[in-house]
């Protein structure tokens, strides 16, 4: 990811020293496996409406063929934040 379009402040918060900070909290075991635990921010606000990423994830993972998904918030000039789903 190169950064957010015309948003250097959010880019600086999200990309630090070449690393992408998603807001997810995870642990790494002795064998190098990564386990997602939670996220630093549990609510996404879209047009003032509070949205729970966990509820959206619970719906998406019930679709046939979906292994897992992650919901994240993206900055949006119109809505404040928008919801993005990464689906495996």
C-alpha positions in Angstrom: 0.0 0.0 0.0 1.5 3.3 -1.0 -0.8 5.4 1.2 -4.2 7.2 1.4 -5.0 9.5 -1.5 -4.4 13.1 -0.5 -4.4 12.1 3.2 -0.8 12.2 4.5 -1.9 12.3 8.1 -3.8 9.0 8.0 -1.0 7.5 5.8 1.6 8.4 8.5 -0.6 6.8 11.2 -1.2 3.7 9.2 2.2 3.1 7.5 5.2 3.5 9.9 8.8 2.5 9.0 7.4 0.5 6.0 5.0 -1.5 8.1 1.2 -1.5 7.7 -0.6 -1.0 11.0 -4.2 -2.3 10.6 -5.4 -1.9 14.1 -5.6 -5.7 14.6 -4.2 -7.3 17.7 -2.5 -10.6 17.2 0.0 -13.0 18.8 2.7 -15.1 17.3 3.4 -18.6 18.7 6.8 -20.3 19.0 6.4 -21.8 15.5 5.7 -18.4 13.9 1.9 -18.9 13.5 -0.1 -15.7 13.8 -3.4 -15.7 15.8 -5.8 -12.8 15.5 -7.1 -11.8 19.0 -9.1 -8.7 18.5 -8.8 -5.2 17.2 -7.7 -2.0 18.8 -10.9 -0.3 17.7 -14.1 -2.2 18.1 -16.6 0.2 16.5 -16.7 1.7 13.1 -18.7 4.9 12.6 -20.4 5.4 9.2 -22.4 8.6 9.0 -22.8 8.6 12.8 -24.1 5.0 12.9 -22.0 2.7 15.1 -21.2 -0.6 13.3 -19.8 -3.7 15.0 -17.1 -5.4 12.8 -17.7 -8.7 14.7 -21.4 -8.8 13.6 -20.5 -8.2 10.0 -17.7 -10.9 10.2 -20.2 -13.4 11.7 -22.5 -13.0 8.7 -19.8 -13.2 6.0 -18.2 -16.4 7.4 -21.5 -18.2 7.1 -21.4 -17.9 3.3 -20.4 -21.2 1.5 -16.7 -21.3 0.6 -15.7 -18.5 3.0 -12.9 -19.5 5.4 -12.5 -16.3 7.3 -12.8 -12.5 7.0 -11.5 -9.3 8.5 -13.5 -6.1 8.7 -11.6 -2.8 8.8 -12.5 0.9 8.8 -11.2 3.2 6.1 -11.2 6.9 6.2 -14.0 8.5 4.0 -14.3 12.2 3.5 -18.1 11.9 3.1 -19.1 9.3 5.7 -16.3 9.6 8.1 -15.4 6.0 7.8 -16.3 3.2 5.4 -16.3 -0.6 6.0 -13.9 -2.8 4.1 -14.1 -6.6 4.2 -11.1 -8.9 3.4 -12.5 -12.3 2.7 -10.6 -15.6 2.4 
